[in-house]
Amino acid sequence: MSPARCCGVAGFRHLLGSQSSSSANITNPFLFSAQGVRHRKLEVILTTTIDKLGKAGDTVKVAPGHFRNHLMPKLLAVPNIEKYAFLMREQRKLYQRDEVELAKEAPITQQVKEQEETSDSKAKQEKWKEYQAAARRLDNARLTFWRYIKVDNEIRTPVTKDEIVAEVLNSLSVAKVKLIS
């Protein structure tokens, strides 16, 4: 009797039913019952590129728990069955068509980007000049805040960023701008 026949419950029943007088032919049914359970792997198709597993679209083998607990809930992979394999092939075809169209449009868009960059650099230079003028104006300004102090010359309440902006707006009549933290 081959070891493959005596795996699981069916193999155990088969051994009990066909017991002969010779004990040399009997194999322990539990010897092969758990073979392959520990190192069992599932084949999955990756939907996104994962550093340690592979690129999107690759078929890889992973542990069932890793797939069930990590890959499937985050939609990083799908089971390797014909339905999903077909969908992934179709998606790859569409993606390749988009890449070909983008490659044809690339020289035109590159010229447009260069023109935009030159206009953007001019706008940045103008804004930089405005910022420098405002900085010179603020450098010469003097702001006064009224606060109560404690006996040992400590301020009771601190001066906040919003209060400074409000004082600059009131005393220097500067347009309100978004503060950079």
C-alpha positions in Angstrom: 0.0 0.0 0.0 1.4 3.4 -0.9 1.8 6.2 1.6 -0.4 8.4 -0.4 -3.4 6.0 0.1 -3.1 6.2 3.9 -3.5 9.9 4.3 -6.4 11.3 6.2 -9.6 9.7 7.5 -10.3 7.6 4.3 -6.8 6.1 4.5 -7.3 5.2 8.2 -10.6 3.5 7.4 -9.0 1.7 4.6 -6.3 0.3 6.8 -8.7 -0.8 9.5 -10.9 -2.6 7.0 -8.1 -4.4 5.2 -6.1 -5.6 8.3 -4.3 -8.8 7.5 -2.6 -11.2 9.9 0.8 -9.7 9.0 1.5 -6.5 10.9 4.4 -5.6 8.6 2.0 -4.2 5.9 0.3 -1.8 8.3 1.6 1.8 8.3 0.8 4.2 11.0 -2.1 6.4 9.5 -0.9 9.5 11.3 2.5 9.3 9.8 1.4 10.9 6.5 -1.8 12.7 7.7 -0.3 16.1 8.3 2.2 16.1 5.4 2.2 19.4 3.6 -0.1 21.2 6.0 2.7 23.4 7.5 4.2 24.4 4.2 1.1 24.8 2.2 1.0 27.9 -0.1 -1.6 29.7 -2.1 -1.1 31.2 -5.5 -2.2 34.8 -5.7 -2.1 37.5 -8.3 -0.6 40.8 -7.0 -2.7 43.9 -7.8 0.0 46.3 -6.7 3.8 46.1 -6.5 5.0 44.8 -3.1 8.7 45.1 -2.3 9.3 41.6 -1.0 6.8 39.7 -3.2 6.9 41.1 -6.7 5.4 43.5 -9.2 1.8 44.1 -10.0 0.3 41.3 -12.1 2.8 38.7 -11.0 1.6 35.3 -9.7 3.3 34.4 -6.4 2.9 31.8 -3.7 2.1 33.1 -0.2 1.0 31.6 3.1 -2.8 31.4 3.5 -2.8 33.5 6.6 -0.7 36.2 5.0 -3.2 36.4 2.1 -6.3 36.2 4.3 -5.1 38.7 7.0 -3.0 41.2 5.0 -3.1 41.0 1.2 -6.8 40.4 0.6 -8.3 43.0 3.0 -6.1 45.7 1.6 -6.8 44.6 -2.0 -3.1 44.0 -2.6 -3.7 40.6 -4.2 -6.5 38.4 -5.5 -6.7 34.6 -5.6 -5.2 32.9 -8.7 -8.4 31.7 -10.3 -9.4 32.1 -14.0 -11.9 34.9 -13.4 -9.3 37.2 -11.7 -6.5 36.1 -14.1 -8.7 37.2 -17.1 -9.5 40.5 -15.4 -5.8 41.2 -14.7 -4.8 40.4 -18.3 -7.5 42.7 -19.7 -6.4 45.5 -17.3 -2.8 45.0 -18.3 -3.8 45.4 -22.0 -5.7 48.6 -21.3 -2.8 49.9 -19.3 -0.3 49.2 -22.1 -2.6 51.0 -24.6 -2.6 54.1 -22.3 1.2 54.0 -22.1 1.5 53.9 -26.0 -0.8 56.9 -26.3 1.1 58.8 -23.6 4.4 58.0 -25.4 3.0 59.6 -28.6 1.8 62.7 -26.7 5.0 63.1 -24.7 7.0 65.3 -27.1 4.1 67.8 -27.4 3.5 68.0 -23.6 7.2 68.4 -23.0 7.2 71.6 -25.1 4.1 72.9 -23.3 5.8 72.2 -19.9 8.9 74.1 -20.9 6.8 77.1 -21.8 4.9 76.9 -18.5 8.1 76.6 -16.5 9.5 79.9 -18.1 6.2 81.7 -17.2 6.2 80.1 -13.7 9.8 81.3 -13.1 8.9 84.9 -14.1 5.9 84.7 -11.7 8.1 83.4 -8.9 10.6 86.2 -9.4 7.8 88.8 -9.2 6.5 87.2 -6.0 10.0 87.0 -4.6 10.4 90.8 -5.1 7.1 91.5 -3.4 8.2 89.3 -0.4 11.5 91.2 -0.2 9.7 94.5 -0.2 7.3 93.3 2.5 10.3 92.0 4.6 12.0 95.4 4.4 8.9 97.1 5.5 8.4 94.7 8.4 12.1 95.0 9.3 11.7 98.7 10.0 8.3 98.4 11.8 7.8 98.4 15.5 4.9 96.5 17.0 3.6 97.0 20.6 1.7 94.4 22.5 0.0 95.1 25.8 0.2 92.3 28.3 -0.1 91.9 32.1 3.0 90.7 33.8 3.6 88.8 37.0 5.5 90.2 40.0 8.8 88.8 38.7 8.4 90.4 35.2 7.1 87.3 33.4 4.3 87.6 30.9 1.0 85.9 32.1 -0.2 85.0 28.7 2.1 84.4 25.7 1.9 86.3 22.4 0.5 84.0 19.8 1.1 83.9 16.0 -2.5 85.0 15.3 -2.1 88.0 17.5 1.1 89.1 15.7 -0.7 88.8 12.4 -3.6 90.8 13.6 -1.3 93.6 14.9 0.6 93.7 11.6 -2.6 94.0 9.7 -3.8 96.8 12.0 -0.7 98.9 12.3 1.0 98.4 8.9 -2.1 97.9 6.7 -0.6 94.8 5.1 -2.8 92.4 3.1 -3.5 89.2 5.0 -1.4 86.2 3.7 -1.3 82.6 4.7 1.3 81.9 7.3 3.8 79.2 6.8 4.3 77.1 9.9 
